[in-house]
């Protein structure tokens, strides 16, 4: 007989704790093979296709596209072994539910000696472990039945959820397990003495989201708690909207009933999640932990631009400006290794690296990301150009892997592409320094004793003052400026 195995969202590495479902690659009722990608998710670092470690028939999917799931939450269930075909649902294959939600127990037949070849944290490559299938909350099952038109006879308001503004609303509190996945939602409710059983979730299959809890808290603040019960019971949801309007009015007048979390009309709250949330957390941590300082200098980049033009005039691949700047960085780090390091706060030690994994800031539609060029010190200008192009294209397509976004030892930030001259960049934690490069523009400059129009750039270095003093940082930046002004200086170390 077939076994129904549950596949949970695996640990995708690098400390990621959650992911957003971008696109399902399989439907309920589809036959999947071992290691076949079944869902595309977006983590705080990259877009990832998640392979399933089991082969069989998909019996249920958990979470709609756009839903955010924590690591360890169920993704789907798969019927494996002989008789798996019998687990195909009779309903439309695009509807989540089917046999996996019918409550049947898996059979006691032999396990398949087939496992995933992809090493997923918690799964591995051995044969699939026997798992008890997840029991769906009663509230979700009833919601799915109502949505498919299989609800029992009765009046429209007697147990059939209504809809208001696209939100599913139940007629009465849910009995049995509360449909909540996120521990943050539970904690928010617990800290505010809110009974989650009185709420109806607006998420997939009635899942209670953080927004639902915040709605209820605002309603309670505006109407003394009465609106929490009425907002869940009222089929058209008018009480909730009235409570929100009352709360906004109270916030505007500074009344005692306001919690301070209401949003005035016209204002928008944007969740800090995904790439934006990851960037916010990392930058805040850098500011908290790293005592940084910044120094800067103007440099005449005319000769560097001429050298690049000469390289590109010859046969062969074109050389990018960022590749030349990266080559200058690696040469400077060889002379000033203090800046190619990190601070181990627990051991109270400075760790200097014998390699340069060079990160570079890349702005994408998804936000700021920092891809890493591995072993940049061992690459020439052509190899660096090629790798920068590959990583930039992958970043814009959202296809960078977590491994391509971590492990950097020094970062190059070319903010000149945004048309600005200078900046005081924040160190990319846990690195020790970042070189910033402004735009290269024609400016008056004294050259060989005479005033001339030259191509001038501003360079800035932000560094962790724990790893070195200002003399080292100034020496590094001066060497970089010298190489920009006279690229032939690099010949001494090539």
Wavefront OBJ file of the C-alpha trace (Angstrom):
o trace
v 0.000 0.000 0.000
v 1.040 3.597 -0.539
v 2.413 5.833 2.159
v 1.598 9.534 2.329
v 4.807 11.402 3.183
v 4.970 15.040 4.141
v 7.653 17.260 2.624
v 8.443 20.303 4.743
v 10.199 23.480 3.674
v 13.862 22.549 4.164
v 16.601 24.664 5.661
v 18.018 26.348 2.566
v 21.202 27.290 4.382
v 22.925 30.512 5.450
v 20.638 30.959 8.467
v 17.477 31.532 6.439
v 14.331 31.016 8.502
v 11.528 31.631 6.017
v 10.706 31.786 2.323
v 7.914 33.113 0.124
v 6.188 30.854 -2.393
v 6.676 32.426 -5.811
v 5.362 29.718 -8.123
v 4.139 26.155 -7.763
v 5.699 23.846 -10.354
v 3.311 20.927 -9.712
v -0.419 20.484 -9.191
v -2.284 18.180 -6.839
v -2.532 14.836 -8.617
v 0.710 15.227 -10.579
v 3.255 12.425 -10.521
v 6.670 13.668 -9.376
v 10.078 12.018 -9.508
v 12.742 12.061 -6.836
v 14.640 15.377 -6.905
v 12.106 17.001 -9.232
v 11.656 20.735 -8.466
v 8.150 21.226 -7.094
v 8.075 24.862 -5.993
v 9.987 28.062 -6.589
v 10.535 30.114 -3.443
v 12.128 33.470 -2.741
v 14.310 33.735 0.327
v 15.902 36.848 1.711
v 18.887 36.102 -0.528
v 17.765 34.482 -3.774
v 15.137 32.643 -5.807
v 15.436 28.900 -5.306
v 13.741 25.900 -6.909
v 13.112 23.344 -4.163
v 13.392 19.656 -5.194
v 11.186 17.033 -3.584
v 13.060 14.110 -1.967
v 10.181 11.703 -2.650
v 8.750 10.211 -5.824
v 5.015 9.597 -6.155
v 1.688 11.395 -6.493
v 1.189 14.869 -5.051
v -1.822 14.673 -2.738
v -1.824 18.181 -1.239
v -0.083 21.542 -1.392
v 0.165 23.893 1.555
v 0.304 27.603 0.879
v -0.722 29.724 -2.076
v 1.613 31.706 -4.284
v 2.701 34.768 -2.356
v 2.393 33.084 1.042
v 5.387 33.219 3.380
v 6.281 29.994 5.169
v 8.810 29.356 7.935
v 11.425 26.637 7.625
v 9.853 23.366 8.768
v 6.321 24.243 7.613
v 4.633 21.649 5.359
v 5.019 22.268 1.628
v 3.201 19.274 0.166
v 2.363 15.617 0.729
v 3.276 12.807 -1.653
v 1.813 9.300 -1.858
v 4.691 6.887 -2.534
v 4.883 3.159 -3.121
v 2.437 0.702 -4.673
v -1.086 2.018 -4.904
v 0.011 5.637 -5.099
v -2.188 6.124 -8.158
v -5.170 5.530 -5.919
v -4.330 8.747 -4.098
v -5.102 10.893 -7.089
v -7.962 13.205 -6.029
v -11.226 13.055 -7.909
v -11.544 16.818 -7.725
v -9.950 19.262 -10.098
v -6.166 18.742 -9.959
v -5.576 22.451 -9.485
v -7.481 22.449 -6.200
v -5.406 21.918 -3.091
v -6.940 19.198 -1.011
v -7.943 15.789 -2.307
v -6.888 12.626 -0.600
v -4.343 14.313 1.649
v -7.114 16.193 3.430
v -9.520 13.325 3.763
v -7.899 12.171 7.004
v -6.963 8.661 5.880
v -3.984 6.972 7.567
v -1.069 5.776 5.450
v -0.813 2.094 4.792
v 1.588 -0.255 6.494
v 3.242 -1.507 3.311
v 6.914 -1.616 2.502
v 8.856 1.645 2.252
v 10.464 2.489 -1.041
v 14.230 2.246 -0.996
v 14.432 5.451 -2.945
v 15.767 8.715 -1.616
v 16.691 12.181 -2.737
v 20.022 12.774 -4.373
v 19.889 16.449 -3.382
v 21.223 17.139 0.075
v 18.460 19.104 1.795
v 18.889 19.878 5.458
v 16.618 17.445 7.266
v 16.295 15.026 4.330
v 19.648 13.858 2.946
v 20.161 11.134 0.379
v 19.055 8.000 2.186
v 15.654 6.377 1.807
v 12.686 8.522 2.734
v 11.817 8.354 6.442
v 8.421 7.166 7.509
v 6.424 10.170 8.657
v 2.987 10.620 10.068
v 1.022 12.765 7.686
v -0.024 16.193 8.846
v -3.569 16.522 10.130
v -5.144 19.550 8.583
v -7.021 21.911 10.927
v -10.763 21.392 10.821
v -11.315 25.024 9.930
v -9.240 24.729 6.766
v -10.954 21.559 5.653
v -14.359 23.097 6.005
v -13.160 26.207 4.178
v -11.912 24.087 1.286
v -15.194 22.200 1.118
v -17.174 25.422 1.049
v -14.956 26.868 -1.646
v -15.537 23.826 -3.886
v -19.301 23.993 -3.536
v -19.652 20.786 -1.485
v -21.093 22.369 1.654
v -24.160 20.762 3.134
v -27.650 22.082 2.684
v -28.792 24.965 4.786
v -29.171 28.695 4.779
v -26.384 30.708 3.169
v -25.320 32.170 6.505
v -25.348 28.938 8.463
v -21.757 27.790 8.345
v -20.787 28.879 4.853
v -18.067 31.546 4.925
v -18.920 34.828 3.244
v -16.513 37.177 1.524
v -15.860 40.870 1.992
v -13.131 42.749 0.166
v -11.665 39.412 -0.905
v -11.347 38.104 2.686
v -12.972 34.869 3.809
v -15.029 35.336 6.963
v -16.498 32.573 9.096
v -19.881 32.677 10.781
v -18.558 31.535 14.159
v -15.270 30.858 15.973
v -13.332 27.831 14.724
v -13.244 24.708 16.878
v -10.188 22.479 16.976
v -6.651 23.523 16.033
v -6.217 27.214 15.284
v -5.012 27.716 11.667
v -1.803 29.587 12.479
v 1.673 28.764 11.135
v 3.811 31.730 12.126
v 5.092 31.795 15.714
v 5.263 35.596 15.397
v 1.498 35.717 14.941
v 0.948 33.558 18.024
v 3.292 35.678 20.095
v 1.638 38.915 18.981
v -1.754 37.546 19.962
v -0.474 36.180 23.271
v 1.213 39.427 24.263
v -2.046 41.299 23.655
v -4.357 38.693 25.308
v -6.120 38.056 22.018
v -7.979 34.764 21.483
v -7.071 33.543 18.007
v -10.170 31.335 17.935
v -12.284 34.476 17.602
v -10.565 35.470 14.366
v -11.034 34.388 10.797
v -7.884 34.290 8.740
v -7.573 36.050 5.414
v -4.800 33.734 4.237
v -5.070 30.545 2.175
v -7.636 28.118 3.619
v -8.420 30.525 6.451
v -4.834 30.845 7.657
v -4.552 33.601 10.272
v -1.943 36.157 9.249
v -0.261 38.927 11.175
v -2.449 41.472 9.389
v -5.548 39.763 10.808
v -4.222 40.056 14.359
v -3.328 43.709 13.833
v -6.831 44.389 12.454
v -8.325 42.834 15.552
v -6.074 44.805 17.907
v -6.953 48.087 16.216
v -10.630 47.204 16.376
v -10.319 46.404 20.068
v -8.583 49.721 20.714
v -11.313 51.659 18.917
v -14.348 49.869 20.338
v -13.179 48.538 23.685
v -12.759 44.967 22.515
v -16.308 44.498 21.241
v -15.286 44.838 17.603
v -12.990 41.799 17.792
v -15.926 39.441 18.235
v -18.195 41.328 15.833
v -15.580 41.577 13.077
v -15.295 37.798 13.016
v -19.037 37.168 13.130
v -20.367 39.817 10.785
v -20.641 38.365 7.262
v -20.076 41.581 5.325
v -17.158 42.816 7.398
v -18.601 46.318 7.894
v -17.792 46.346 11.600
v -14.105 45.817 10.911
v -13.957 48.692 8.435
v -15.868 50.949 10.845
v -13.485 50.006 13.631
v -10.517 50.847 11.448
v -11.987 54.225 10.588
v -12.680 54.916 14.257
v -9.141 53.925 15.166
v -7.684 56.248 12.550
v -9.828 59.077 13.905
v -8.689 58.363 17.436
v -5.050 58.413 16.337
v -5.540 61.764 14.614
v -7.051 63.352 17.727
v -4.609 61.695 20.133
v -7.378 59.982 22.128
v -6.517 57.647 24.972
v -7.919 54.655 23.131
v -5.287 54.777 20.371
v -2.506 52.190 20.397
v -0.224 54.249 18.154
v -0.222 51.547 15.458
v -3.042 52.978 13.360
v -2.205 54.206 9.865
v -3.645 57.628 8.954
v -5.501 57.782 5.632
v -3.067 57.898 2.753
v -0.174 56.340 4.669
v 1.055 52.863 3.766
v 2.752 50.208 5.893
v 5.277 48.090 3.971
v 6.456 44.878 5.669
v 10.210 44.580 6.091
v 10.635 41.143 4.584
v 12.462 39.360 1.816
v 15.478 41.173 0.403
v 14.460 44.503 1.979
v 14.167 42.886 5.397
v 17.498 41.104 5.065
v 19.244 44.327 4.027
v 17.652 46.209 6.932
v 18.750 43.590 9.460
v 22.307 43.426 8.140
v 22.818 47.184 7.971
v 21.357 47.681 11.446
v 23.653 44.984 12.815
v 26.640 46.625 11.144
v 25.818 49.953 12.758
v 25.378 48.312 16.169
v 28.542 46.210 16.159
v 31.123 47.950 13.950
v 32.803 51.204 15.031
v 33.309 52.456 11.498
v 35.118 55.487 10.147
v 35.342 56.931 6.643
v 38.109 58.702 4.736
v 38.000 59.908 1.152
v 40.126 61.445 -1.574
v 39.690 62.847 -5.090
v 41.702 61.202 -7.831
v 42.470 61.982 -11.476
v 41.169 58.967 -13.394
v 42.107 60.238 -16.832
v 44.989 57.806 -17.311
v 42.914 54.870 -16.067
v 40.210 55.658 -18.631
v 42.849 55.895 -21.369
v 44.365 52.582 -20.327
v 40.949 50.917 -20.481
v 40.290 52.408 -23.925
v 43.617 51.037 -25.137
v 42.795 47.563 -23.778
v 39.420 47.558 -25.473
v 40.869 48.769 -28.762
v 42.909 45.587 -28.981
v 41.409 42.248 -29.946
v 39.775 40.202 -27.235
v 36.946 40.631 -24.711
v 36.143 44.130 -23.550
v 37.366 45.070 -20.082
v 34.903 46.715 -17.691
v 35.818 49.632 -15.456
v 34.666 47.773 -12.337
v 37.047 44.928 -13.222
v 39.988 47.345 -13.283
v 38.890 48.831 -9.946
v 38.599 45.316 -8.537
v 42.131 44.527 -9.711
v 43.348 47.669 -7.968
v 41.494 46.611 -4.785
v 43.108 43.191 -4.669
v 46.567 44.708 -5.179
v 45.903 47.206 -2.375
v 44.671 44.461 -0.032
v 47.880 42.532 -0.646
v 49.790 45.571 0.680
v 47.331 46.280 3.509
v 45.950 42.881 4.620
v 44.518 44.385 7.811
v 41.478 45.473 5.777
v 40.871 41.983 4.376
v 39.720 40.606 7.703
v 36.872 40.195 10.169
v 36.481 40.438 13.927
v 35.585 37.325 15.929
v 33.823 39.004 18.824
v 33.424 35.828 20.870
v 37.115 34.949 20.715
v 38.152 38.632 20.713
v 40.391 38.008 17.744
v 40.959 39.569 14.335
v 40.856 36.977 11.553
v 42.903 37.901 8.474
v 42.082 36.062 5.271
v 44.638 34.678 2.852
v 42.195 35.072 -0.037
v 40.046 37.887 -1.393
v 36.390 37.082 -1.991
v 35.300 40.409 -3.439
v 31.695 41.474 -3.021
v 30.182 44.186 -5.193
v 26.962 46.091 -4.622
v 24.336 45.462 -7.311
v 20.964 47.230 -7.437
v 18.150 45.028 -8.762
v 14.368 45.191 -8.985
v 14.279 43.082 -5.818
v 16.559 45.460 -3.926
v 20.241 45.736 -3.116
v 22.267 42.535 -3.246
v 26.004 41.903 -2.893
v 27.207 39.027 -5.112
v 30.670 37.687 -4.313
v 33.511 37.040 -6.775
v 35.436 34.114 -5.329
v 39.241 34.315 -5.309
v 39.271 37.711 -6.986
v 42.968 38.052 -6.166
v 43.730 35.166 -8.526
v 41.796 36.564 -11.524
v 43.019 38.910 -14.211
v 40.994 41.777 -15.680
v 39.347 39.588 -18.339
v 38.304 36.919 -15.844
v 36.982 39.555 -13.459
v 34.969 41.203 -16.243
v 33.400 37.886 -17.170
v 32.521 36.984 -13.572
v 31.075 40.425 -12.821
v 28.850 40.137 -15.905
v 27.668 36.637 -14.969
v 26.827 37.538 -11.388
v 25.141 40.805 -12.365
v 22.893 39.017 -14.854
v 22.014 36.361 -12.274
v 21.268 39.067 -9.693
v 18.870 40.910 -11.998
v 17.126 37.642 -12.833
v 16.900 36.713 -9.147
v 18.850 33.497 -9.724
v 21.777 33.991 -7.382
v 22.338 31.106 -5.008
v 22.923 31.709 -1.282
v 26.534 30.640 -1.815
v 27.030 33.424 -4.375
v 25.760 36.021 -1.904
v 27.844 35.122 1.136
v 31.437 34.672 2.183
v 32.801 38.027 1.033
v 35.918 39.463 2.677
v 35.860 42.982 1.132
v 33.243 44.947 -0.823
v 33.511 47.321 -3.790
v 30.607 49.766 -4.103
v 30.393 51.652 -7.392
v 27.653 54.122 -6.481
v 28.839 56.425 -9.259
v 26.409 54.629 -11.576
v 23.640 56.531 -9.753
v 25.186 59.864 -10.741
v 26.546 60.798 -7.300
v 30.056 61.847 -6.328
v 30.508 60.641 -2.774
v 29.044 58.565 0.028
v 29.834 57.152 3.459
v 28.864 53.505 2.866
v 28.011 51.145 5.698
v 30.423 48.231 6.107
v 28.991 44.949 4.851
v 28.960 42.975 8.106
v 31.002 40.910 9.051
v 33.624 42.353 6.698
v 36.049 45.051 7.844
v 36.014 47.569 4.974
v 34.289 48.819 1.836
v 35.657 50.960 -0.993
v 33.187 53.403 -2.543
v 33.637 54.858 -6.033
v 31.751 57.932 -7.230
v 31.029 59.048 -10.764
v 33.898 59.972 -13.068
v 33.246 63.457 -14.459
v 35.264 66.220 -16.169
v 36.494 68.763 -13.604
v 39.147 71.462 -13.396
v 42.370 69.879 -12.118
v 45.957 71.003 -11.770
v 47.944 68.655 -14.016
v 51.711 69.040 -14.420
v 51.558 72.553 -12.992
v 48.759 73.773 -15.231
v 45.000 73.960 -14.890
v 43.315 71.417 -17.122
v 40.031 69.569 -17.489
v 40.537 66.013 -16.236
v 38.362 62.995 -15.471
v 38.014 63.138 -11.684
v 36.548 60.576 -9.286
v 35.996 60.614 -5.554
v 37.042 57.491 -3.631
v 35.875 56.719 -0.099
v 36.891 53.987 2.310
v 34.741 52.971 5.255
v 36.567 50.662 7.638
v 36.194 48.892 10.979
v 38.384 50.866 13.390
v 38.950 47.703 15.452
v 41.118 46.094 12.770
v 43.400 49.046 12.035
v 44.137 52.680 12.690
v 43.712 55.645 10.396
v 47.264 55.368 9.072
v 46.574 51.942 7.562
v 43.247 53.020 6.099
v 44.795 56.178 4.669
v 47.673 54.204 3.183
v 45.257 51.793 1.502
v 43.165 54.590 0.011
v 46.228 56.537 -1.141
v 47.580 53.456 -2.920
v 44.234 52.936 -4.659
v 44.216 56.599 -5.744
v 47.788 56.299 -7.042
v 46.833 53.274 -9.151
v 43.821 55.142 -10.516
v 45.969 58.129 -11.440
v 48.910 56.086 -12.720
v 47.832 52.541 -13.685
v 51.468 51.700 -14.410
v 51.963 51.496 -10.634
v 50.224 48.117 -10.820
v 52.990 46.746 -12.996
v 55.208 46.491 -9.909
v 52.978 43.776 -8.465
v 51.843 41.963 -11.629
l 1 2 3 4 5 6 7 8 9 10 11 12 13 14 15 16 17 18 19 20 21 22 23 24 25 26 27 28 29 30 31 32 33 34 35 36 37 38 39 40 41 42 43 44 45 46 47 48 49 50 51 52 53 54 55 56 57 58 59 60 61 62 63 64 65 66 67 68 69 70 71 72 73 74 75 76 77 78 79 80 81 82 83 84 85 86 87 88 89 90 91 92 93 94 95 96 97 98 99 100 101 102 103 104 105 106 107 108 109 110 111 112 113 114 115 116 117 118 119 120 121 122 123 124 125 126 127 128 129 130 131 132 133 134 135 136 137 138 139 140 141 142 143 144 145 146 147 148 149 150 151 152 153 154 155 156 157 158 159 160 161 162 163 164 165 166 167 168 169 170 171 172 173 174 175 176 177 178 179 180 181 182 183 184 185 186 187 188 189 190 191 192 193 194 195 196 197 198 199 200 201 202 203 204 205 206 207 208 209 210 211 212 213 214 215 216 217 218 219 220 221 222 223 224 225 226 227 228 229 230 231 232 233 234 235 236 237 238 239 240 241 242 243 244 245 246 247 248 249 250 251 252 253 254 255 256 257 258 259 260 261 262 263 264 265 266 267 268 269 270 271 272 273 274 275 276 277 278 279 280 281 282 283 284 285 286 287 288 289 290 291 292 293 294 295 296 297 298 299 300 301 302 303 304 305 306 307 308 309 310 311 312 313 314 315 316 317 318 319 320 321 322 323 324 325 326 327 328 329 330 331 332 333 334 335 336 337 338 339 340 341 342 343 344 345 346 347 348 349 350 351 352 353 354 355 356 357 358 359 360 361 362 363 364 365 366 367 368 369 370 371 372 373 374 375 376 377 378 379 380 381 382 383 384 385 386 387 388 389 390 391 392 393 394 395 396 397 398 399 400 401 402 403 404 405 406 407 408 409 410 411 412 413 414 415 416 417 418 419 420 421 422 423 424 425 426 427 428 429 430 431 432 433 434 435 436 437 438 439 440 441 442 443 444 445 446 447 448 449 450 451 452 453 454 455 456 457 458 459 460 461 462 463 464 465 466 467 468 469 470 471 472 473 474 475 476 477 478 479 480 481 482 483 484 485 486 487 488 489 490 491 492 493 494
